[in-house]
Amino acid sequence: GMIMGALWAKEAWGDFWTWDPKETWAAATWLSYLLYLHIRGRVKDQNTLFALLIFSFLLLQMCWYGVNYLPSAQTSIHTYNQ
């Protein structure tokens, strides 16, 4: 999805990636869940895994809802508060 989204963005907006708030928070969310998937078999402490999962979920909430309230998001093409 990330690769196809980048290719689609190149066609739609003329660039693969910009430091748009929505795109940046989406990448942070994706990377945190990827980190969870990679370390869940190696880490024995369930509290650490649970904390990472909660952190990833909070990043997801920021990506869905919180980005619209950032001052830099007012110029973003990805905000949904119209």
N, C-alpha and C positions, 0 to 999 in steps of 0.2 A: 504494500500500500504506500509506503514512504517513497519508494522508487517511482512508482507510477504517478504518485502525486507530484513529485518533482518534475517529471516529464510533462505532465499536464500543465503545471505552473509555467514551464518554459514556453509552451504554446500560448497560454492564456495571457500571461503578463510580461513575457519576454525575459524572464530570469528564473533560474532553478530555485534560488533561495534568497530571501532577504531577511534582515533582522527585524521582521515584523513581530510584535508581541505575541500574537496568536501562534505563529509558526515556532517561535522560540520556546514558548511554554509547552507546545505539543511535542517538540523534540525532547525537552526535559522529562516530560511524562513518559514518553516512549522509552527513553534511556533508563529511567528508574525501574520500569517494569522489566526491561531486558536484564538489568542488574539482578533483580529479584529472581528471575528465571535461571540465571547462571549460577547463583550462589546457594540456592535452596537445597541442593543436594550435598553441599560441602559444609555448610554451617550447621552445627548441632544445637545451638542456642535458639530456641523457638521465639524467645522475646525479641531477639535481633531481627529475625525474619518478619515477625508481626509488625515491628516498628517500621521496617522498610516498606511493607505492604501498606501501612497507614500513610506513610509519607508519600508513596506513589499515588494513593487515592486522593490525598490533599492536592497534589500537583494536578491531577485530573480535574478536580473541582475548580482550581484556579484557571485551568485552560478553558473549561466550559463557561464559567460564570464570572470569575474575577477579572479576567483580562479586559472586559468591557469597562471597568471602572478605573483603569490606569490612565493617567494623563497622556501617555504616549499612544494609547490605543485609539484616541479620538481621530487620528489620521489614518488608521488602519483600514484596509479594505475587508478585513475579516470580522469586524464587529457587527453585532446583530441588534443594536439598540436604536432602530429607526422607526 
